[in-house]
Amino acid sequence: MLPLDVERPLPDVNKTEPPVAVEDAPATRTKFPPTPLLPLPTVNAIKPPRPEELCADPIKMEPELPLVEAPELNETNPLTPLVPAFSERIETYPLLVDSPTPLLIWIAPPLTELDIPAVMVTPPPIPLFPEPTVTKIDPPRPDVADPLPIFSAPLFPELAVPVLKVT
């Protein structure tokens, strides 16, 4: 297949205008909300009375101070262990290296043919039974033409206003 001779390949331009004819446009529908059964309540805006002073009093609260100025003296001695301490003292010091790093271990790659593992090729398993053939069967077409659509208008109520049900 040869390359295209144009500098920049572009798809064909497909321009579709919207329908302009009146019969193609959908019908305009206007729906109004239902009228209320009772009149709406009146709106009463009641604001709280304004304070006589322009700003509120500042609130200053001091923290509660303790009744005694000095804390209590703790006169209990620490508990002595039942078993005496070890006779030898063990001291562990930190490493004195600037940046501790792990030991370097270098392992050379295998150089002889004896060290290289053998190549294994594993084919897929052979099926026990042959695969079934693909059969496509379409359902039979009906002997009659398409059925006609049924349009039925909804039943409107006899009264324009529903009856108020009081229990």
Contacts in CASP RR format, 6 or more apart in sequence:
PFRMAT RR
TARGET T0000
AUTHOR 0000-0000-0000
METHOD contacts of the structure
MODEL  1
MLPLDVERPLPDVNKTEPPVAVEDAPATRTKFPPTPLLPLPTVNAIKPPR
PEELCADPIKMEPELPLVEAPELNETNPLTPLVPAFSERIETYPLLVDSP
TPLLIWIAPPLTELDIPAVMVTPPPIPLFPEPTVTKIDPPRPDVADPLPI
FSAPLFPELAVPVLKVT
19 25 0 8 1.000
37 161 0 8 1.000
37 164 0 8 1.000
110 116 0 8 1.000
END
